[in-house]
Every structure is written in C-alpha cells, then in structure tokens.
Amino acid sequence: MPTQIDVVLPCLDEAAALPGVLAALPPGYRAIVVDNGSRDGSPEVAARHGARVVHEPRRGYGAAVHAGVEAAATELVCVLDADGSFDPGELPALVAPVAAGVADLAVGRRRPVRAGVWPWHARAGTALVAALLRHRGVPLRDLSPIRVARRDALLGLGVTDRAFGYPLELLIRAAAAGWRIHERDVAYAPRAAGTRSKVSGSVRGTLRATRDFAAVLRSVDGAR
C-alpha cells in the first residue's frame, strides 16, 4: 500500500464542510482542494486546515477534477466530493484493489444512510444513465463521485469533458480501454449544513447534469 496518496476535492462554496472532511482523511492521504470560484472563503478554510489549494478558473466539475489530478504527485489518486456526504475513511477500501493490481479503477456505489438523502430526481437520473452504461458493457450501478485510479493512467485516458459529464466519459473511456472496474458500496450521507448540491440539490441541477451526460453519449457515439 502506498504511504502517501493525493485526494482531489473539487470545491465550490464548501467552506462549511471542509474542516470536517479534511480532518477525517486517513493518515497518509493528502488533500488537494481545487477551488472552482468559491465566494465563501473556501480556499482560505482549506489552507488553514492543511490542504494544498489549487485554483481552477474554468467553471465545471470536470475542469476542477482534471486540474486536481494534474496537480497530484502520487502514483494513486483519489477523487472525493468536498461536501461532507462521503466519509473519507472509506477511501482505503477503495484504494486497496487498485494498489494490489486487481483493479484499474475503484468507484463507490452510493448507499443512502437514510430516506431523503438522495432526492428522487437525482436517483432516477443516475439510474437511467447507469442503465445506459450497462447496455454498453460497463457493469456499474452508479456514477459515484468517489473513485481511485493511477494518476498517469487516468490522464492517459484523455477525458475531455469539463462539466458534469466528466465521470460518465471517464467510465466509458475506461471500459473501452479494457480497465478492470471495481464497484463497492459506500455510505451516502446528508451534505454538511451550510452547503448546497450543484446537481442533486434541485431538479434544475439534475437536468443540467443530464444534459451534460447526453452530450457525452452523443460525442462517444459520433466518434465510433
């Protein structure tokens, strides 16, 4: 098992969640908080709690994740939402199969800790996209924003989406490249108080993400 692993946390107005998330990182897991234009002091909060802060001016989930992966310096890299909905303590279990060489990509399948954590519109949208992935031979049940892969291999996939479609394009490209993908259940909890989801927090956000997913699918189909 590597002694140090960088953890990329894409961040947009997550100041209320960052102290708890950063404090919960296991020993040897180093935070790279990629600020995507926060107005609530998130970069300053992250720096005070020991994180390396990277500024990504281009808005978009994919832009923030890509910038963080580029900034990472360890062989393995994790990606984790900065909103407090995931327990960083689950990362070692996802790292293990990649570090052992039995998986190329490990992802979490969200399992809500109680009713109402995952709004119906977000869950329905995810289920639809996951079904389309399985139809394409990608055996997953979720598009979870918690995952682990080798940094150089991840960059080598050439993912181009810089919006919400990033994880979908990543999975499609990984499957096409013959990657062994391991999916593991992870607890999915409410976001930290004082933060708001850019996707599942509203029907509008879910529709925006679905639009980005559709654009990725059209792009992939057009490239065939």
Secondary structure, 3 states (H helix, E strand, C coil): CCCCEEEEEEECCCCCCHHHHHHCCCCCEEEEEEECCCCCCHHHHHHHCCCEEEECCCCCHHHHHHHHHHHCCCCEEEECCCCCCCCHHHHHHHHHHHHCCCCCEEEEEEEECCCCCCCHHHHHHHHHHHHHHHHCCCCCCCCCCCEEEEHHHHHHCCCCCCCCCHHHHHHHHHHHCCCCEEEEEEEECCCCCCCCCCCCCCHHHHHHHHHHHHHHHHHHHHHC
